[in-house]
């Protein structure tokens, strides 16, 4: 009976943690995903900064579809 109580409590905790991540915002989910990455400082926000596309590299190998 004691083992069953431990199992029920463990499942309840796991369920609560998972449901809180399911309803969390994108930033919270990303932080949880990278929590063990070893970052020493928080990454600053870039609000209001325009995104700059990465330069396109020329592909080597087969030609793209539709080109002859």
Secondary structure, 3 states (H helix, E strand, C coil): CHHHHHHHHHHHHHHHHHHHHHCCCHHHHHHHHCCCCCCCCCCCCCCCCCCCCCCCCCCCCCCCCCCC
